[in-house]
Amino acid sequence: MDAVPADPSAAAAPPEDGEATPHLILDGYSGPLHHLLTLARAQKINLGEISLVALVEQLTAALQQAPATTPPGRKGDWVVMAAWLVQLRSLLLLPADATGRQDAAAEADRLRVRLAGLQEMQALAGWLERRPQRGRDVFARGRPELFGVAAEAGQAIDVVEFLWAGMALFDDAGAPDAAPVCWPPLHPELYPVAEARARILHRLADLPDGGPLAALLPETAGAPRSALRRRSAWSSTLIASLELARQGDVVLAQDADFQPIHVARA
């Protein structure tokens, strides 16, 4: 039998007691998969007589026919065992020249690294499978209790007494001679319509052909004096122009919607 190198430390571990592997029927061997791998690592079987096609087909059938309760980690172990058999079988096909052997050895190293990564992923999958799953082992609930936290009631406040105490601060019974404080209302600075009407007539006296409505605004309409003052100037000028147009003193024209309004004497 041809000798094949093996890496027993990195190969898939044999199954535990009670964990069966697929039964294979190949040329020169009939038995479980893990036993075939053990014989191949010990060089006690001629791997040259093993058909890789039959090995892969029987392993695929075993994976498809496996019970639903079979853990994914166990199926992954079967795939790793078959991969090691394929690697050991492929070593018999290495070329005899040194360059070919080096390339084949490098490819074998890359395969070994990938198989080691597969074993790590299988270990991680097994760890995740053993963790309790929500909806099966543990279940959701509401907000947990706050153990060790005491919610003590604070000082109660009588709202009525608080209002009476607040009103007492503004009680002027103790100072009868004090004059009552009068707060005058705030009058916003607006632009009157009468002033806007007079300015329109005054400006149109200097503009025989008239002009846009914006040219009839007061001088302070464009200054950053007050936003309310500017809006008041626009609205008062527009109202005054409409009133003059109703009286027949001016004529309003507009080329299209949302275009400037042209104001001219009638």
PAZAPA-4460 file (N, C-alpha, C; in steps of 0.05 Angstrom, whole numbers, plus 32768, in hexadecimal, padded with zeros to 4 digits):
% residues 266
    n_x    n_y    n_z   ca_x   ca_y   ca_z    c_x    c_y    c_z   seq   type   mol
   8011   7FE8   8000   8000   8000   8000   8012   8019   8000     1      M     A
   800A   802D   7FF0   8019   8046   7FEF   8015   8055   8009     2      D     A
   802B   8060   8013   802A   806F   802C   8020   808B   8026     3      A     A
   800F   8096   8037   8004   80B1   8033   8009   80C0   804D     4      V     A
   8011   80D9   804B   8015   80E8   8064   7FFA   80EF   8070     5      P     A
   7FFA   80F2   8089   7FE1   80F9   8097   7FE8   810D   80AD     6      A     A
   7FD3   811B   80B6   7FD6   812F   80CC   7FC2   8127   80E1     7      D     A
   7FC8   8114   80F3   7FB4   810B   8106   7FAC   8120   8119     8      P     A
   7FBD   8134   811F   7FB5   8148   8133   7FA0   815B   8128     9      S     A
   7FA0   815F   810D   7F8C   8172   8102   7F74   8164   80F6    10      A     A
   7F74   814A   80F4   7F5E   813C   80E8   7F46   813D   80FA    11      A     A
   7F2F   8136   80EE   7F16   8136   80FE   7F17   8122   8114    12      A     A
   7F0E   8129   812B   7F0E   8117   8142   7EFA   8101   813E    13      A     A
   7EFF   80E9   8148   7EEC   80D3   8145   7ED3   80D9   8154    14      P     A
   7EBC   80CE   814B   7EA3   80D4   8158   7EA2   80CA   8174    15      P     A
   7E91   80D7   8184   7E8E   80CF   81A0   7E7D   80B5   81A1    16      E     A
   7E7B   80AA   81B8   7E6C   8091   81BC   7E4F   8096   81B5    17      D     A
   7E44   8085   81A5   7E28   8087   819E   7E23   8099   8186    18      G     A
   7E37   80A6   817B   7E34   80B8   8163   7E3E   80A8   814B    19      E     A
   7E2B   809E   813B   7E32   808E   8124   7E38   80A0   810C    20      A     A
   7E4A   8096   80FB   7E50   80A4   80E2   7E44   8094   80CB    21      T     A
   7E41   809F   80B3   7E35   8091   809D   7E44   8077   8097    22      P     A
   7E35   8063   808F   7E40   8049   8087   7E46   804A   806A    23      H     A
   7E5F   8044   8062   7E68   8045   8046   7E6D   8029   803C    24      L     A
   7E66   8026   8022   7E6C   800C   8014   7E7D   8014   7FFC    25      I     A
   7E97   8010   7FFE   7EAA   8018   7FE9   7EBA   7FFF   7FE0    26      L     A
   7EC9   8003   7FCB   7EDA   7FED   7FC1   7EF1   7FE8   7FD5    27      D     A
   7EF0   7FD2   7FE2   7F04   7FCB   7FF6   7EFE   7FD3   8012    28      G     A
   7EE7   7FDF   8017   7EE0   7FE7   8032   7EC1   7FE9   8035    29      Y     A
   7EB8   7FE1   804C   7E9C   7FE3   8053   7E9A   7FE8   8071    30      S     A
   7E91   7FFF   8079   7E90   8006   8095   7E8A   8023   8099    31      G     A
   7E8C   802D   80B2   7E86   8049   80B8   7E9C   805B   80AD    32      P     A
   7E95   8075   80AA   7EA7   8088   809F   7EBE   808E   80B2    33      L     A
   7EBA   8090   80CB   7ED0   8097   80DD   7EE4   8080   80DF    34      H     A
   7EDB   8067   80DC   7EEE   8051   80DD   7EFF   8051   80C4    35      H     A
   7EF4   8058   80AD   7F03   805A   8094   7F19   8070   8097    36      L     A
   7F13   8086   80A4   7F26   809B   80A8   7F3C   8092   80BB    37      L     A
   7F35   8083   80D0   7F49   8078   80E2   7F5C   8065   80D4    38      T     A
   7F52   8054   80C3   7F63   8041   80B4   7F75   8050   80A0    39      L     A
   7F6A   8066   8094   7F7A   8075   8081   7F91   8084   808E    40      A     A
   7F8C   808E   80A6   7FA1   809D   80B4   7FB7   8089   80BE    41      R     A
   7FAE   8071   80C5   7FC1   805D   80CE   7FCE   804E   80B7    42      A     A
   7FC7   8055   809E   7FD2   8048   8086   7FCD   802A   8086    43      Q     A
   7FB4   8023   808E   7FAD   8006   808E   7F98   8000   8079    44      K     A
   7F95   8011   8066   7F83   800C   8050   7F8E   8019   8037    45      I     A
   7F89   800E   8020   7F94   8018   8007   7F80   802D   7FFC    46      N     A
   7F87   8046   8000   7F76   805B   7FF7   7F74   805D   7FD9    47      L     A
   7F86   8051   7FCA   7F85   8051   7FAD   7F6D   8043   7FA2    48      G     A
   7F62   8030   7FB2   7F4B   8021   7FA9   7F31   802E   7FB0    49      E     A
   7F32   8044   7FBF   7F1A   8052   7FC8   7F10   8065   7FB2    50      I     A
   7EF7   8063   7FAB   7EEB   8075   7F96   7EE1   808E   7FA4    51      S     A
   7EED   80A4   7F9D   7EE4   80BE   7FA9   7EC8   80C5   7FA1    52      L     A
   7EC0   80BD   7F88   7EA5   80C3   7F7F   7E91   80B4   7F90    53      V     A
   7E96   809B   7F94   7E83   808B   7FA5   7E83   8095   7FC1    54      A     A
   7E9A   809E   7FCB   7E9B   80A9   7FE7   7E8A   80C2   7FE9    55      L     A
   7E8D   80D4   7FD6   7E7D   80ED   7FD7   7E5F   80E8   7FD4    56      V     A
   7E58   80D6   7FC1   7E3C   80D0   7FBD   7E2F   80C4   7FD5    57      E     A
   7E3D   80B1   7FE2   7E31   80A4   7FFA   7E30   80B7   8011    58      Q     A
   7E43   80C9   8014   7E42   80DD   8029   7E2B   80F1   8024    59      L     A
   7E27   80F9   800B   7E11   810B   8005   7DF6   80FE   800B    60      T     A
   7DF4   80E4   8004   7DDA   80D6   800A   7DD6   80D4   8028    61      A     A
   7DEC   80CF   8037   7DE9   80CD   8054   7DE1   80E8   8061    62      A     A
   7DEC   80FE   8056   7DE4   8118   8061   7DC7   811F   805B    63      L     A
   7DBE   8117   8043   7DA2   811C   803C   7D8E   810B   804B    64      Q     A
   7D96   80F2   8052   7D85   80E0   8060   7D88   80E1   807E    65      Q     A
   7D99   80F2   8088   7D9D   80F4   80A5   7D84   80FD   80B2    66      A     A
   7D7E   80F4   80CA   7D66   80FD   80D9   7D67   811B   80DE    67      P     A
   7D4F   8127   80E2   7D4E   8143   80E7   7D5A   814B   8101    68      A     A
   7D5C   8138   8114   7D67   813E   812E   7D86   813D   812E    69      T     A
   7D92   8136   8118   7DAF   8135   8117   7DBB   8151   8118    70      T     A
   7DCC   8157   812B   7DD7   8172   812E   7DE7   817A   8115    71      P     A
   7DE7   8193   810E   7DF8   819B   80F7   7E16   8197   80FC    72      P     A
   7E1E   8199   8115   7E3A   8194   811B   7E43   8178   8114    73      G     A
   7E32   8164   8119   7E39   8149   8113   7E3B   8145   80F5    74      R     A
   7E28   8151   80E6   7E2A   814F   80C9   7E44   815C   80BF    75      K     A
   7E4B   8173   80CB   7E64   817F   80C4   7E7D   816E   80C8    76      G     A
   7E7C   815E   80DE   7E92   814B   80E4   7E94   8136   80CD    77      D     A
   7E7D   812D   80C3   7E7E   811A   80AD   7E8C   8126   8094    78      W     A
   7E85   8140   808F   7E91   814D   8078   7EAF   8150   807B    79      V     A
   7EB8   8157   8094   7ED5   815A   8099   7EE3   813F   8096    80      V     A
   7ED7   8129   80A0   7EE4   810F   809C   7EE7   8108   807F    81      M     A
   7ED2   810D   806F   7ED4   8108   8053   7EE8   8119   8045    82      A     A
   7EEB   8132   804E   7EFF   8144   8042   7F1B   813A   8048    83      A     A
   7F20   812F   8061   7F3A   8125   8066   7F40   810B   8056    84      W     A
   7F2C   80FB   8051   7F30   80E4   8040   7F37   80EC   8023    85      L     A
   7F29   8101   801A   7F2F   810B   7FFF   7F4B   8116   7FFD    86      V     A
   7F54   8124   8012   7F70   812E   8012   7F84   8118   8013    87      Q     A
   7F7F   8104   8024   7F92   80ED   8025   7F92   80DE   800A    88      L     A
   7F7B   80DC   7FFE   7F7A   80CE   7FE4   7F88   80DE   7FCF    89      R     A
   7F86   80F9   7FD0   7F92   8109   7FBB   7FB0   810A   7FBD    90      S     A
   7FBB   8105   7FD5   7FD8   8104   7FD8   7FE5   80EE   7FC8    91      L     A
   7FD5   80D9   7FC1   7FE0   80C3   7FB1   7FE4   80CC   7F94    92      L     A
   7FD7   80E2   7F8C   7FD8   80EB   7F71   7FED   8101   7F6D    93      L     A
   7FFD   8106   7F82   8011   811B   7F7F   8026   8114   7F6A    94      L     A
   8030   8127   7F5B   8045   8121   7F47   805F   8119   7F54    95      P     A
   806F   810C   7F44   8089   8103   7F4F   809E   8118   7F50    96      A     A
   809C   812D   7F3F   80B1   8142   7F3E   80AF   8154   7F57    97      D     A
   80C5   8161   7F5D   80C6   8171   7F76   80B4   818A   7F74    98      A     A
   80B4   8196   7F5C   80A3   81AE   7F59   8086   81A8   7F5C    99      T     A
   807D   8192   7F50   8062   818A   7F53   805B   8183   7F70   100      G     A
   806E   8176   7F7E   8069   816F   7F9A   8066   8188   7FAB   101      R     A
   8077   819D   7FA5   8075   81B6   7FB4   805A   81C3   7FB0   102      Q     A
   8051   81C5   7F96   8037   81D1   7F91   8021   81C1   7F9E   103      D     A
   8023   81A7   7F9D   800E   8197   7FAA   800F   819A   7FC8   104      A     A
   8027   819D   7FD3   8029   81A0   7FF0   801D   81BB   7FF8   105      A     A
   8022   81D0   7FE8   8016   81EA   7FEE   7FF7   81E9   7FED   106      A     A
   7FED   81DB   7FD8   7FD0   81D8   7FD6   7FC5   81C8   7FEE   107      E     A
   7FD4   81B4   7FF7   7FCB   81A5   800E   7FCB   81B6   8027   108      A     A
   7FDF   81C8   802A   7FDF   81DA   8041   7FC7   81EC   8040   109      D     A
   7FC1   81F7   8029   7FA9   8208   8027   7F90   81F9   802E   110      R     A
   7F8E   81E0   8025   7F77   81D0   802B   7F76   81CA   8049   111      L     A
   7F8D   81C6   8055   7F8E   81C0   8072   7F84   81D9   8082   112      R     A
   7F8D   81F1   8079   7F84   8209   8087   7F66   820C   8084   113      V     A
   7F5B   8206   806D   7F3E   8209   8069   7F2F   81F4   807A   114      R     A
   7F3A   81DC   807C   7F2D   81C8   808C   7F2E   81D0   80AA   115      L     A
   7F45   81DC   80B2   7F46   81E5   80CE   7F32   81FB   80D3   116      A     A
   7F2F   820D   80C0   7F1A   8222   80C3   7EFE   8216   80C4   117      G     A
   7EFA   8201   80B4   7EE0   81F3   80B5   7EDB   81E7   80D0   118      L     A
   7EEF   81DB   80DC   7EEC   81D0   80F7   7EE5   81E6   810C   119      Q     A
   7EF2   81FD   8109   7EEC   8213   811B   7ECF   821C   8118   120      E     A
   7EC6   821E   80FF   7EAA   8226   80FA   7E97   8211   8106   121      M     A
   7E9E   81F7   8103   7E8D   81E3   810F   7E8C   81E5   812D   122      Q     A
   7EA3   81EB   8139   7EA3   81EE   8156   7E91   8206   815F   123      A     A
   7E93   821C   814F   7E82   8233   8155   7E64   822D   8151   124      L     A
   7E5E   821E   813C   7E42   8216   8137   7E38   8204   814E   125      A     A
   7E49   81F2   8158   7E41   81E2   816F   7E3C   81F2   8188   126      G     A
   7E4D   8206   818C   7E4A   8217   81A4   7E30   8227   81A2   127      W     A
   7E2A   8231   8189   7E11   8240   8186   7DF8   822E   8189   128      L     A
   7DFB   8215   8180   7DE5   8202   8183   7DDF   81FB   81A0   129      E     A
   7DF4   81FA   81B0   7DF0   81F3   81CC   7DE5   820A   81DD   130      R     A
   7DE6   8223   81D3   7DDC   8239   81E2   7DBD   8239   81E2   131      R     A
   7DB1   8243   81F7   7D93   8243   81F8   7D88   8256   81E3   132      P     A
   7D74   824C   81D4   7D68   825C   81BF   7D4E   8268   81C8   133      Q     A
   7D49   8281   81BF   7D31   828F   81C7   7D19   8283   81B9   134      R     A
   7D04   827F   81C7   7CEC   8273   81BD   7CEC   8255   81C0   135      G     A
   7D03   8249   81C7   7D03   822C   81CB   7D0C   8225   81E7   136      R     A
   7D23   8231   81F0   7D2D   822C   820B   7D27   8243   821E   137      D     A
   7D28   825B   8214   7D21   8272   8224   7D0C   8282   8215   138      V     A
   7CFC   8292   8224   7CE6   82A0   8218   7CE6   82BD   8222   139      F     A
   7CDC   82CF   8211   7CDC   82EC   8217   7CC6   82F2   822B   140      A     A
   7CCA   8308   8238   7CB6   8311   824C   7CB7   832F   824D   141      R     A
   7CA9   833B   8260   7CA8   8358   8263   7CC2   8363   8270   142      G     A
   7CBF   837B   827A   7CD6   8388   8286   7CDE   837A   82A0   143      R     A
   7CF7   8374   82A5   7CFF   8366   82BD   7CFC   8377   82D6   144      P     A
   7CFA   8369   82ED   7CF7   8377   8306   7D11   8385   830E   145      E     A
   7D0E   839B   831B   7D25   83AB   8325   7D2A   83A3   8342   146      L     A
   7D39   838E   8346   7D3E   8385   8361   7D51   8398   836F   147      F     A
   7D4C   839D   8389   7D5E   83AE   8398   7D59   83CC   8395   148      G     A
   7D45   83D4   8385   7D3E   83F0   8381   7D24   83F6   838F   149      V     A
   7D24   8408   83A1   7D0C   840F   83B0   7D01   8429   83A6   150      A     A
   7CE8   842A   839E   7CDB   8442   8394   7CCC   844F   83AB   151      A     A
   7CD8   8462   83B8   7CCB   846F   83CE   7CBB   8488   83C5   152      E     A
   7CA4   848C   83D1   7C94   84A3   83C9   7CA1   84BD   83D2   153      A     A
   7CA2   84D1   83C1   7CAD   84EB   83C8   7C9A   84FC   83D8   154      G     A
   7CA2   8514   83DE   7C92   8526   83EE   7C7A   852F   83DD   155      Q     A
   7C62   852C   83E8   7C4A   8535   83DA   7C47   8553   83DB   156      A     A
   7C3D   855E   83C6   7C39   857B   83C3   7C1B   8581   83C0   157      I     A
   7C11   8592   83D2   7BF5   859A   83D0   7BF4   85B1   83BB   158      D     A
   7BE7   85AB   83A5   7BE6   85BE   838F   7BD7   85D7   8397   159      V     A
   7BC1   85D4   83A6   7BB1   85EB   83AD   7BC0   85FE   83C0   160      V     A
   7BCE   85F2   83D4   7BDE   8603   83E6   7BF5   8611   83D7   161      E     A
   7C00   8603   83C3   7C16   860F   83B3   7C0B   8627   83A4   162      F     A
   7BF3   8625   8399   7BE8   863B   838A   7BE2   8653   839C   163      L     A
   7BD7   864D   83B4   7BD2   8663   83C7   7BEB   8671   83D0   164      W     A
   7C01   8661   83D4   7C1A   866D   83DC   7C26   867E   83C5   165      A     A
   7C22   8675   83AC   7C2B   8685   8395   7C1C   869E   8392   166      G     A
   7C01   869E   8397   7BF1   86B6   8396   7BF8   86CA   83AC   167      M     A
   7C01   86C0   83C3   7C08   86D2   83D9   7C20   86E3   83D2   168      A     A
   7C32   86D9   83C0   7C49   86E9   83B8   7C41   8702   83A9   169      L     A
   7C2A   8701   839B   7C20   8718   838B   7C0A   8728   839A   170      F     A
   7C06   8721   83B3   7BF1   872F   83C2   7BFC   874A   83CB   171      D     A
   7BF0   8760   83C3   7BF9   877B   83CA   7BE9   8787   83E1   172      D     A
   7BDC   8776   83F1   7BCC   8781   8407   7BDE   878E   841C   173      A     A
   7BF7   8786   841E   7C08   8792   8432   7C13   87AE   842A   174      G     A
   7C0F   87B6   8411   7C18   87D0   8407   7C01   87DF   83FA   175      A     A
   7BEF   87EB   840A   7BD7   87F7   83FE   7BDE   8810   83EE   176      P     A
   7BF4   881E   83F4   7BFA   8837   83E6   7C08   8832   83CC   177      D     A
   7C10   8819   83C7   7C1F   8813   83AE   7C0D   8815   8396   178      A     A
   7C15   8822   8382   7C05   8825   836A   7C05   880B   835A   179      A     A
   7BEF   8803   834F   7BEE   87EA   833F   7C00   87ED   8327   180      P     A
   7C0C   87D8   8321   7C1E   87D7   830A   7C0D   87D1   82F1   181      V     A
   7C0F   87E2   82DD   7C01   87DF   82C4   7C15   87D8   82AE   182      C     A
   7C10   87C3   82A1   7C21   87BA   828C   7C14   87C2   8271   183      W     A
   7C20   87D5   8263   7C13   87DE   824A   7C16   87C7   8235   184      P     A
   7C02   87C5   8224   7C04   87B0   820F   7C19   87B7   81FB   185      P     A
   7C24   87A3   81EF   7C39   87A7   81DB   7C2B   87AC   81C0   186      L     A
   7C33   87C2   81B3   7C28   87C9   8199   7C3E   87C2   8184   187      H     A
   7C39   87AF   8174   7C4D   87A9   815F   7C50   87BF   814B   188      P     A
   7C68   87C2   8142   7C6E   87D7   812F   7C65   87CF   8113   189      E     A
   7C4E   87D8   810A   7C42   87D0   80F1   7C43   87E8   80DE   190      L     A
   7C3F   87E2   80C5   7C3E   87F7   80B0   7C21   87FB   80A8   191      Y     A
   7C16   8812   80AE   7BF9   8816   80AA   7BF2   8818   808C   192      P     A
   7BD9   8810   8086   7BD0   8810   806B   7BCE   882D   8060   193      V     A
   7BC5   8840   8072   7BC3   885B   8069   7BDE   8866   8060   194      A     A
   7BF3   8860   806F   7C0E   8869   8067   7C16   885C   804D   195      E     A
   7C10   8843   804A   7C17   8835   8031   7C08   8841   8019   196      A     A
   7BEE   8849   801C   7BDF   8856   8007   7BEB   8870   7FFF   197      R     A
   7BF3   8880   8013   7BFF   889A   800D   7C19   8897   7FFE   198      A     A
   7C29   8883   8006   7C43   887F   7FF9   7C3F   8875   7FDC   199      R     A
   7C2B   8865   7FD7   7C27   885C   7FBC   7C20   8874   7FA9   200      I     A
   7C0F   8885   7FB2   7C08   889C   7FA2   7C20   88AF   7F9F   201      L     A
   7C30   88B1   7FB3   7C47   88C2   7FB2   7C5C   88B7   7F9E   202      H     A
   7C60   889D   7FA0   7C74   8890   7F8E   7C6B   8890   7F71   203      R     A
   7C51   888C   7F6C   7C47   888B   7F51   7C48   88A7   7F44   204      L     A
   7C4A   88BC   7F55   7C4D   88D7   7F49   7C68   88DA   7F3C   205      A     A
   7C7C   88CB   7F46   7C97   88CC   7F3A   7C9B   88B6   7F25   206      D     A
   7C88   88A4   7F22   7C8A   888E   7F0F   7C73   888F   7EFC   207      L     A
   7C76   889D   7EE6   7C5F   88A0   7ED3   7C55   8885   7EC9   208      P     A
   7C68   8872   7EC3   7C60   8857   7EB9   7C5B   8843   7ECF   209      D     A
   7C5C   884C   7EE7   7C57   8839   7EFD   7C70   8829   7F03   210      G     A
   7C6C   8815   7F14   7C82   8804   7F1B   7C79   87EB   7F2B   211      G     A
   7C8B   87D9   7F31   7C83   87C2   7F40   7C7A   87C9   7F5D   212      P     A
   7C6C   87B6   7F69   7C62   87BB   7F84   7C79   87BE   7F97   213      L     A
   7C8F   87B0   7F93   7CA6   87B1   7FA5   7CB3   87CD   7FA6   214      A     A
   7CAF   87DD   7F8F   7CBB   87F8   7F8F   7CAB   880B   7F9F   215      A     A
   7C93   8803   7FA7   7C81   8815   7FB7   7C83   8810   7FD5   216      L     A
   7C94   87FE   7FDD   7C97   87F8   7FFA   7CA6   880F   8007   217      L     A
   7CA2   8812   8021   7CB1   8827   8030   7CCF   8821   8031   218      P     A
   7CDF   8835   8038   7CFC   8832   8038   7D05   881D   804C   219      E     A
   7CF7   8819   8062   7D00   8807   8077   7CF6   87EA   8072   220      T     A
   7CE8   87E5   805C   7CDD   87CA   8058   7CF3   87B6   8052   221      A     A
   7D08   87BE   8045   7D1E   87AC   803F   7D33   87AA   8054   222      G     A
   7D33   87BD   8068   7D47   87BD   807D   7D41   87A7   8091   223      A     A
   7D56   879C   809D   7D52   8787   80B2   7D49   8793   80CC   224      P     A
   7D33   87A2   80CB   7D29   87AF   80E3   7D18   879C   80F3   225      R     A
   7D04   8792   80E6   7CF1   8780   80F3   7CE4   876F   80DE   226      S     A
   7CE3   8755   80E3   7CD6   8743   80CF   7CB8   8749   80CE   227      A     A
   7CAC   8750   80E5   7C90   8757   80E5   7C8B   8771   80D6   228      L     A
   7C9D   8784   80D9   7C9B   879D   80CB   7C9C   8799   80AD   229      R     A
   7CAE   8788   80A4   7CB0   8783   8087   7C97   8776   807C   230      R     A
   7C8D   8762   808A   7C75   8754   8081   7C5D   8768   8081   231      R     A
   7C5C   8779   8096   7C46   878C   8097   7C48   87A0   8080   232      S     A
   7C60   87A8   8078   7C63   87BB   8061   7C59   87AF   8047   233      A     A
   7C60   8795   8043   7C56   8788   802A   7C38   8785   802A   234      W     A
   7C2D   877C   8040   7C10   8778   8041   7C01   8792   803F   235      S     A
   7C0A   87A7   804D   7BFC   87C1   804C   7BFE   87CE   8031   236      S     A
   7C15   87CB   8023   7C18   87D6   8008   7C06   87C8   7FF5   237      T     A
   7C04   87AD   7FF7   7BF2   879E   7FE6   7BD5   87A6   7FEA   238      L     A
   7BCD   87A8   8003   7BB1   87B0   8009   7BAB   87CC   7FFF   239      I     A
   7BBE   87DE   8003   7BB9   87FA   7FFA   7BB7   87FB   7FDB   240      A     A
   7BC8   87EB   7FCD   7BC6   87EB   7FB0   7BAC   87DF   7FA6   241      S     A
   7BA2   87CB   7FB3   7B88   87BF   7FAC   7B71   87D3   7FB1   242      L     A
   7B73   87E2   7FC7   7B5F   87F6   7FCD   7B5F   880D   7FB8   243      E     A
   7B77   8816   7FB1   7B79   882B   7F9C   7B6F   8821   7F81   244      L     A
   7B75   8807   7F7B   7B6B   87FC   7F62   7B4C   87FA   7F62   245      A     A
   7B40   87F4   7F79   7B23   87F3   7F7B   7B17   880F   7F77   246      R     A
   7B25   8823   7F81   7B1B   883F   7F7F   7B21   884A   7F63   247      Q     A
   7B31   883C   7F53   7B37   8846   7F38   7B4E   8858   7F36   248      G     A
   7B5E   885B   7F4B   7B75   886D   7F4B   7B8E   8860   7F3E   249      D     A
   7B91   8846   7F40   7BA8   8838   7F35   7B9E   8820   7F25   250      V     A
   7BB0   8814   7F15   7BAB   87FC   7F05   7BC0   87E7   7F0C   251      V     A
   7BB7   87CF   7F13   7BC9   87BA   7F1A   7BCB   87A6   7F03   252      L     A
   7BE3   879C   7EFD   7BE7   8789   7EE7   7BFC   8775   7EF1   253      A     A
   7BF8   875D   7EE5   7C0A   8746   7EEC   7C0D   8735   7ED3   254      Q     A
   7C25   8730   7EC9   7C29   8721   7EB1   7C20   8704   7EB4   255      D     A
   7C26   86F7   7ECA   7C1F   86DB   7ECE   7C1E   86D6   7EEC   256      A     A
   7C16   86BE   7EF3   7C14   86B7   7F0F   7C2F   86B9   7F1D   257      D     A
   7C2F   86C3   7F35   7C47   86C5   7F46   7C5C   86D8   7F39   258      F     A
   7C53   86EA   7F28   7C65   86FE   7F1C   7C61   8719   7F2B   259      Q     A
   7C74   872B   7F2A   7C71   8745   7F38   7C58   8754   7F2F   260      P     A
   7C4C   8762   7F42   7C34   8772   7F3C   7C3D   878E   7F33   261      I     A
   7C33   8797   7F1D   7C3A   87B1   7F13   7C24   87C5   7F1A   262      H     A
   7C2B   87DB   7F26   7C18   87EF   7F2E   7C1D   8809   7F1E   263      V     A
   7C08   8814   7F12   7C0A   882D   7F03   7BF0   883D   7F08   264      A     A
   7BF3   8858   7F02   7BDC   886A   7F06   7BC7   8863   7EF1   265      R     A
   7BAE   8866   7EF8   7B98   8860   7EE6   7B97   8876   7ED1   266      A     A
***
